[in-house]
Amino acid sequence: MIFKDDCFLLITEIIFDDTINKMKKNRFNVKPFLIRQKFFILFLLISVISLFPPFIISCTKSNASFDSIVVCESIDQNTFEPLSDTSVLESTAKTIFAAVSYKNVEKKDSYFFNWTNLDTHEQKTTEKYYFSEKRDLKKGYAVSVYNYKNKTGMFEPGSYLVEFYFNDIQKLKKTFVIREPQM
């Protein structure tokens, strides 16, 4: 009685022996065939890899660096540098900015900010921006504006969190408070 495994071994031996015999008969034709086959496989491999350069580039480590997030009410309109740093703002503030100082970014790099009211858990995420839109990739500021006021035209008092994401990875975060105006 022949088992399945024995059949498989028998067929494999027959095919292998037949291939060996053919190779012995055509000794001079086998080498060029194997060389052509290796070059063909190499060509296919290079072709497939070349289809994925964005993936290969995105896997490389970035040299970008960032300072802490600065929350403020005003920035320099030319450089986007924050003019103050605070962790407590009045609900009557005209605008709230978050600014991050960056160094050595690349055009392909992206960033966005996420603002969260920690009391209500309401989140506001900015759209994704690319550093290719920046004038200087060596250094500068990435800035976000928080403009979500309530019906009375003021910011909702409470505790907030602002997060900075670089290439979809959170790099920095800072909490701050918006309080009722002091009388």
C-alpha positions as CSV (number, residue, x, y, z in Angstrom):
1,M,0.0,0.0,0.0
2,I,1.4,3.4,-1.0
3,F,0.7,6.4,1.2
4,K,0.2,10.0,0.1
5,D,3.7,11.1,1.3
6,D,5.3,8.2,-0.4
7,C,3.6,9.2,-3.7
8,F,4.8,12.7,-3.3
9,L,8.4,11.6,-2.7
10,L,8.2,9.2,-5.7
11,I,7.0,11.9,-8.0
12,T,9.6,14.4,-6.7
13,E,12.4,11.9,-7.3
14,I,11.1,11.2,-10.8
15,I,10.9,14.9,-11.7
16,F,14.3,15.6,-10.0
17,D,16.0,12.7,-11.8
18,D,14.5,13.7,-15.1
19,T,15.7,17.3,-14.6
20,I,19.2,16.1,-13.7
21,N,19.4,13.9,-16.7
22,K,18.3,16.7,-19.0
23,M,20.9,19.0,-17.5
24,K,23.6,16.4,-18.1
25,K,22.7,16.0,-21.7
26,N,22.5,19.7,-22.3
27,R,25.4,20.7,-20.1
28,F,26.4,23.7,-22.3
29,N,22.9,25.1,-22.6
30,V,22.1,25.0,-18.9
31,K,24.5,27.7,-17.8
32,P,23.2,30.4,-20.2
33,F,19.7,29.6,-19.2
34,L,20.5,29.9,-15.5
35,I,22.3,33.2,-16.1
36,R,19.4,34.6,-18.1
37,Q,17.0,33.4,-15.3
38,K,19.0,35.1,-12.6
39,F,19.1,38.4,-14.6
40,F,15.4,38.2,-15.2
41,I,14.7,37.7,-11.5
42,L,17.0,40.6,-10.6
43,F,15.3,42.8,-13.2
44,L,11.9,42.0,-11.7
45,L,13.1,42.6,-8.2
46,I,14.5,46.1,-9.1
47,S,11.3,46.9,-11.0
48,V,9.1,46.1,-8.0
49,I,11.3,48.0,-5.6
50,S,11.3,51.1,-7.9
51,L,7.5,51.2,-7.7
52,F,7.7,52.1,-4.0
53,P,10.1,55.0,-3.6
54,P,7.6,57.0,-1.4
55,F,7.5,54.1,1.0
56,I,11.2,53.7,1.1
57,I,11.8,57.5,1.6
58,S,9.1,57.6,4.3
59,C,11.0,54.9,6.3
60,T,14.1,57.0,6.6
61,K,14.6,58.9,9.8
62,S,14.0,62.6,9.8
63,N,16.5,65.1,11.3
64,A,13.7,67.5,12.2
65,S,13.7,68.9,15.8
66,F,11.1,70.9,17.7
67,D,10.9,73.1,20.7
68,S,8.0,73.1,23.1
69,I,4.5,74.4,22.1
70,V,4.0,78.1,22.9
71,V,0.4,79.2,23.5
72,C,-0.2,82.9,23.1
73,E,-2.5,85.7,22.0
74,S,-0.3,87.2,19.3
75,I,2.5,86.3,16.9
76,D,4.8,88.3,14.6
77,Q,3.0,88.4,11.3
78,N,6.2,88.0,9.2
79,T,8.1,85.3,11.1
80,F,5.1,83.7,13.0
81,E,7.3,83.9,16.2
82,P,5.1,84.0,19.3
83,L,5.2,87.3,21.1
84,S,4.4,85.8,24.6
85,D,4.0,82.5,26.3
86,T,1.2,81.8,28.7
87,S,-0.8,78.9,30.1
88,V,-3.7,81.0,31.2
89,L,-5.8,83.1,28.8
90,E,-9.0,85.1,29.2
91,S,-12.1,84.0,27.5
92,T,-12.3,87.4,25.9
93,A,-9.1,87.0,24.1
94,K,-9.3,87.9,20.4
95,T,-7.3,84.9,19.1
96,I,-5.4,82.0,20.6
97,F,-2.3,80.7,18.8
98,A,-0.1,77.6,19.3
99,A,3.4,77.9,17.8
100,V,6.1,75.3,17.5
101,S,9.7,76.2,16.6
102,Y,11.1,73.7,14.1
103,K,14.5,73.0,12.6
104,N,15.7,70.9,9.7
105,V,12.4,69.7,8.2
106,E,11.9,68.5,4.6
107,K,9.3,69.5,2.0
108,K,7.6,66.1,2.2
109,D,7.1,66.4,6.0
110,S,3.6,67.3,7.3
111,Y,2.1,68.6,10.5
112,F,-1.2,69.4,12.1
113,F,-2.6,70.4,15.5
114,N,-5.3,68.9,17.6
115,W,-7.1,71.1,20.2
116,T,-9.1,69.4,22.9
117,N,-11.4,71.0,25.6
118,L,-10.6,68.7,28.5
119,D,-13.8,69.5,30.3
120,T,-16.2,68.6,27.4
121,H,-13.8,66.3,25.4
122,E,-14.6,68.2,22.3
123,Q,-11.8,68.1,19.8
124,K,-10.9,70.3,16.8
125,T,-8.2,69.1,14.4
126,T,-6.6,71.4,11.9
127,E,-6.1,70.2,8.3
128,K,-2.8,68.7,7.5
129,Y,-0.1,71.1,6.2
130,Y,3.1,70.4,4.4
131,F,6.4,72.1,5.1
132,S,6.8,72.5,1.3
133,E,4.6,75.6,1.8
134,K,7.2,77.2,4.2
135,R,9.8,79.7,3.1
136,D,12.6,78.2,5.2
137,L,13.0,74.5,5.9
138,K,16.1,75.0,8.2
139,K,14.2,76.8,10.9
140,G,10.9,78.6,11.5
141,Y,7.5,78.3,13.2
142,A,4.5,76.0,12.6
143,V,1.4,77.9,13.8
144,S,-2.2,77.0,14.5
145,V,-5.1,79.3,15.4
146,Y,-7.9,78.3,17.7
147,N,-11.0,80.3,16.7
148,Y,-13.8,78.3,18.2
149,K,-15.9,80.8,20.2
150,N,-19.2,80.2,21.8
151,K,-22.5,82.1,21.0
152,T,-21.5,85.1,23.0
153,G,-18.3,85.5,20.9
154,M,-16.0,84.4,23.7
155,F,-13.9,81.3,24.1
156,E,-15.4,78.6,26.4
157,P,-13.8,78.7,29.8
158,G,-12.1,75.5,30.8
159,S,-8.9,73.4,30.6
160,Y,-7.5,72.7,27.1
161,L,-4.9,70.5,25.5
162,V,-3.1,71.4,22.2
163,E,-1.1,68.6,20.5
164,F,1.4,69.0,17.6
165,Y,1.7,66.1,15.2
166,F,4.6,65.7,12.8
167,N,4.2,63.1,10.0
168,D,1.1,61.8,11.8
169,I,3.0,61.2,15.0
170,Q,2.4,63.2,18.2
171,K,5.6,65.1,19.0
172,L,4.5,67.8,21.5
173,K,1.6,68.7,23.7
174,K,0.7,71.4,26.2
175,T,-2.2,72.1,28.5
176,F,-3.6,75.6,29.1
177,V,-6.6,77.2,30.7
178,I,-9.1,79.7,29.4
179,R,-10.8,81.5,32.3
180,E,-13.6,83.9,32.8
181,P,-12.6,87.5,32.5
182,Q,-11.3,89.0,35.8
183,M,-13.4,91.9,37.0
